[in-house]
Amino acid sequence: GLVNVDVYVEEGSKYYFRNIAFVGNTKYSTDVLKRVLRIEKGDIYDSKLLNERVSMAAGGNDIATIYLDNGYLFSQVLPVEILAVNDSIDIEIRIREGRQANVANVTVVGNTRTNDHVVYRELRTKPGDLFSKTQIQRTVRELAQLGYFDQQQLNVVPKPNPETGTVDIEYTV
């Protein structure tokens, strides 16, 4: 037989963002970081959205990425709920910028399909450049567009060296 089930959900109160503070930022002003965050006091509280805008936005339009695109490979950006008052939550975004990292060595492993120079001319990351997450992602996209390599096999492994402030980048094709 057929059974009807009624489900009642008590969602509770809505919460809202209240004060959003940035701590530890020297490279970028609070105004710049607020523009990237795109969350205002009074917006409905959404922790998934907060985490996305801090460090996991699909298109890279997040606070961590602006640091990672300017060499700050060792940076950390952490949103912390510091206070809930009635229906509002205060957030502190704690930033440890660290030092900028320069690219030391760039290598390509696994190429059996074409001349190495064909692959190397696609690389957007060169020794001496500041580390850039977006340039690495662009390189992987452009290697995929060459049509020589299985996209599932394409990979990149940054190998940071905090002592020297450098990073080796290894592309696997």
C-alpha positions as CSV (number, residue, x, y, z in Angstrom):
1,G,0.0,0.0,0.0
2,L,0.7,3.6,-0.2
3,V,1.8,5.5,2.9
4,N,1.7,9.2,3.4
5,V,4.3,10.7,5.7
6,D,4.1,14.2,6.9
7,V,7.4,15.8,8.0
8,Y,7.4,18.9,10.0
9,V,10.7,20.9,10.2
10,E,11.4,23.5,12.8
11,E,14.1,25.6,11.3
12,G,14.7,27.7,14.3
13,S,15.8,31.4,14.1
14,K,17.6,32.9,11.2
15,Y,21.1,34.2,12.1
16,Y,22.8,37.2,10.5
17,F,26.3,38.4,10.0
18,R,27.1,41.3,12.3
19,N,30.6,42.6,12.6
20,I,33.3,41.2,10.3
21,A,36.8,42.1,11.3
22,F,40.1,41.3,9.6
23,V,43.2,40.6,11.7
24,G,46.8,40.3,10.5
25,N,46.4,41.8,7.0
26,T,49.2,44.2,6.0
27,K,49.5,43.4,2.3
28,Y,45.8,44.2,1.5
29,S,43.7,46.8,3.2
30,T,40.5,45.8,5.0
31,D,38.5,47.6,2.3
32,V,40.0,45.5,-0.4
33,L,39.4,42.3,1.6
34,K,35.8,43.3,2.3
35,R,35.2,43.8,-1.5
36,V,36.5,40.3,-2.2
37,L,34.5,38.8,0.7
38,R,31.2,40.4,-0.6
39,I,29.4,39.8,2.7
40,E,27.8,42.7,4.6
41,K,26.6,43.2,8.1
42,G,22.9,42.2,8.1
43,D,23.3,39.5,5.5
44,I,21.8,36.1,6.4
45,Y,24.4,34.0,8.1
46,D,25.8,31.2,5.8
47,S,28.9,29.4,6.9
48,K,29.3,27.6,3.6
49,L,29.3,30.9,1.7
50,L,31.7,32.4,4.2
51,N,34.2,29.6,3.7
52,E,33.8,29.9,-0.1
53,R,34.5,33.6,-0.1
54,V,37.5,33.1,2.3
55,S,39.2,30.3,0.5
56,M,37.2,28.0,-1.8
57,A,35.4,30.0,-4.5
58,A,35.2,28.1,-7.7
59,G,36.5,30.9,-9.9
60,G,39.2,31.8,-7.4
61,N,37.4,35.0,-6.4
62,D,38.3,34.6,-2.7
63,I,40.6,36.1,-0.1
64,A,43.1,33.2,0.0
65,T,43.6,33.3,-3.8
66,I,44.5,37.0,-3.9
67,Y,47.3,36.1,-1.5
68,L,48.2,32.9,-3.4
69,D,48.4,34.9,-6.7
70,N,50.9,37.3,-5.2
71,G,53.4,34.8,-4.0
72,Y,52.0,34.3,-0.5
73,L,52.1,30.5,-0.7
74,F,52.7,30.2,3.1
75,S,49.7,32.4,3.9
76,Q,46.7,31.2,6.0
77,V,43.3,32.7,6.1
78,L,40.9,31.5,8.8
79,P,37.4,32.7,9.5
80,V,36.4,32.4,13.2
81,E,33.0,32.9,14.8
82,I,34.0,35.0,17.8
83,L,30.6,36.0,19.3
84,A,26.9,35.4,18.8
85,V,24.6,38.0,20.2
86,N,20.9,37.2,19.9
87,D,20.5,36.4,16.2
88,S,23.8,37.9,15.0
89,I,27.2,36.5,14.7
90,D,30.6,38.4,14.7
91,I,33.3,37.0,12.5
92,E,37.0,37.5,12.7
93,I,39.0,36.6,9.6
94,R,42.5,35.9,10.8
95,I,45.3,36.2,8.3
96,R,48.8,35.0,8.6
97,E,50.5,36.4,5.5
98,G,53.9,34.7,5.8
99,R,56.6,35.5,3.2
100,Q,56.3,35.6,-0.6
101,A,57.6,32.5,-2.4
102,N,59.4,32.6,-5.7
103,V,59.4,29.7,-8.1
104,A,62.7,27.9,-8.1
105,N,62.5,24.9,-10.4
106,V,59.8,24.0,-12.9
107,T,59.7,20.4,-14.2
108,V,57.5,18.3,-16.4
109,V,57.3,14.6,-15.9
110,G,55.5,11.9,-17.9
111,N,55.7,13.5,-21.3
112,T,55.9,10.7,-23.9
113,R,53.6,12.4,-26.5
114,T,55.4,15.4,-27.9
115,N,58.6,17.3,-27.8
116,D,59.4,18.8,-24.4
117,H,59.6,22.3,-25.8
118,V,56.0,22.1,-26.9
119,V,55.0,21.5,-23.3
120,Y,57.5,24.0,-21.8
121,R,56.3,26.9,-23.9
122,E,52.8,26.5,-22.4
123,L,54.1,26.9,-18.8
124,R,53.0,30.2,-17.2
125,T,55.2,29.6,-14.2
126,K,58.9,30.3,-14.7
127,P,61.8,30.2,-12.3
128,G,62.1,33.5,-10.5
129,D,58.4,34.3,-10.8
130,L,56.3,34.9,-7.7
131,F,54.1,31.9,-6.9
132,S,50.7,32.2,-8.5
133,K,47.8,29.8,-8.0
134,T,45.9,31.2,-11.0
135,Q,48.9,30.9,-13.3
136,I,49.4,27.3,-12.3
137,Q,45.7,26.6,-13.0
138,R,45.9,28.4,-16.3
139,T,49.0,26.2,-17.2
140,V,47.1,23.0,-16.5
141,R,44.1,24.2,-18.6
142,E,46.4,25.1,-21.5
143,L,48.3,21.8,-21.3
144,A,44.9,20.0,-21.5
145,Q,44.0,22.1,-24.5
146,L,47.1,20.8,-26.4
147,G,45.2,17.5,-26.8
148,Y,48.2,15.3,-26.2
149,F,47.5,14.4,-22.6
150,D,44.8,12.6,-20.7
151,Q,43.1,15.3,-18.6
152,Q,42.7,12.8,-15.7
153,Q,46.5,12.4,-15.6
154,L,47.3,16.1,-15.6
155,N,48.5,17.1,-12.2
156,V,50.6,19.7,-10.6
157,V,52.6,19.4,-7.3
158,P,54.0,22.5,-5.7
159,K,56.9,21.6,-3.5
160,P,57.3,24.5,-1.1
161,N,60.5,25.2,0.9
162,P,59.7,27.5,3.8
163,E,63.4,27.8,4.7
164,T,64.4,29.4,1.4
165,G,61.0,31.0,0.6
166,T,60.9,29.2,-2.7
167,V,58.7,26.6,-4.3
168,D,59.5,24.0,-7.0
169,I,56.6,23.2,-9.3
170,E,56.2,19.8,-10.9
171,Y,53.7,19.2,-13.7
172,T,52.7,15.6,-14.5
173,V,51.3,15.1,-18.0
